[in-house]
Structures are given as structure tokens and as C-alpha cells.
């Protein structure tokens, strides 16, 4: 059984707290960078994250509009 000095225990606890804080900050940075990339994309259909499960076909329907 190894015993650590009180200073080592406090330093180890501080290290673990700082590592957890670093992981949280890195996750937030990754989320913010994803938002920046999403804001730069302007062309459809790439602007959506997930496609619709059953999309309607493109174009105007027959018989609809001013040219009927």
C-alpha cells in the first residue's frame, strides 16, 4: 500500500479538476467550430443536418399556378 503526502494528494485532485475542465472546454470549442462551419454553408441541401424521412418530389404540381 503506497501512501502519498498531503501535497501530492492536493496536486492530484487539482490535476483531475483541470483535466475535466479542459475536456469541457475542448467540447465547447468543437461545438462552436461546428456552428461556424454551418453558418458558412449556404447552398441547399447541405444546409440541413438531417434529411426529411419522406420528402415531396421537387417542382410545381400539374394544374397549379397561373399557366393552367
C-alpha positions, 0 to 999 in steps of 0.5 A: 500500500503506497501512501502519498503526502498531503501535497501530492494528494492536493496536486492530484485532485487539482490535476483531475479538476483541470483535466475535466475542465479542459475536456469541457472546454475542448467540447465547447470549442468543437461545438462552436467550430461546428456552428461556424462551419454551418453558418458558412454553408449556404447552398441547399441541401447541405444546409440541413443536418438531417434529411426529411424521412419522406420528402415531396418530389421537387417542382410545381404540381400539374394544374397549379399556378397561373399557366393552367 
